[in-house]
Amino acid sequence: MKIIFLEDTARDIQWFRYYYTSVFPEGSEKARTQLKAIQLTLAANPYAGHPSDTRRDIRELSVPRTPFTLIYRVMPTQIEILRLWDTRQGADY
């Protein structure tokens, strides 16, 4: 299934890049690899993540070995990524 990153994820992606280039550069390559791998998993298994505690139509899938989680919803023809959430910010995305 096709994965679409919605406009609201732009800041999240910028933060992800900044974090792994400026704050934790030694983890950059692994983090990018994990993010790509989790997208492949999600495309093949749209319901791989668990339902959100806040909304039933939203799902969450952790990016392994990072503090980031994909917040998404499954639509009939695509998966919409709503946030690439840094979980250290709390649960209110």
N, C-alpha and C positions, 0 to 999 in steps of 0.2 A: 504494500500500500504506500502511496506517496506521502511524504512528510513535508509539511509546510510550517515554517517559522513565521508567526504573525509579527506585525510591526512592534508590538509591545516587547518583544524579546530582544530588540536591538540594543537597549541599555544592558541587558543581562549578558549578551554576547560580548559587548565591549568590556564589561567587568571581568568576565571569564578570561578574555585575552589579556587584559591588564594584569590580573592576578597572577597568571602563569608566565607573564613576561617580566614583570617588575617585582612582585612580592615573592613568588615561589618558582623561579625559572627552572630549577632542577626537576620540577615535576611537570613541566610544560608538555614534553613529548608524550609522556604516559597519559596525561589528562586528555589531550587531543585524541589519542588512540582510543581511550575509553569512551569518549563522547561519540566518536564515529561508530564504534562497535555497538553501543547501546542504541544508536539510530537504526542500525541494521537489524538488531533484535526487535526493536519496536515495529519496524516496517513489516517484518515477517510475522510478528505476534502482537497485534495492536492492544490486546488486553493484558500484556505482560505486567504492567504496573498495577498498583493497588488503588482502589477507589479513594478519592479525597475525603477527608473528614468534613470538609466545608460544603461540597456540592457533589451530588450523585453523578453528574455527567462529566466530571473532571477526574482524571487519573494522575498518579504520581509514579515516577520510575527513577530510582537513584542511579546516578552515574558512578559506577564502582570506583573505589579508592579516591574519590573526590568529595568535597562538601556540597556538590551540586546535584539537583534533582530536576528532571524534566517534568513540567506540569503541562498536561495535554488533554485533549478530548478527541474521541474517535467519531469521525463523521462518516457518512455513507461511502465517500470516494477518497477520503484523505484523513490524515492525522494532523491535527493542528496543535503546534507547540505554542502554548500560551506564555510560558516563562521557562527560563533556565535559571532556576532559583538557587541562590546560595543559602543553604539551610542554616548557616550561622546567623542569618538575619532574623530568625524566628519563623513562625508558621504562617504569618499573615501575608500571603502573596496576593 
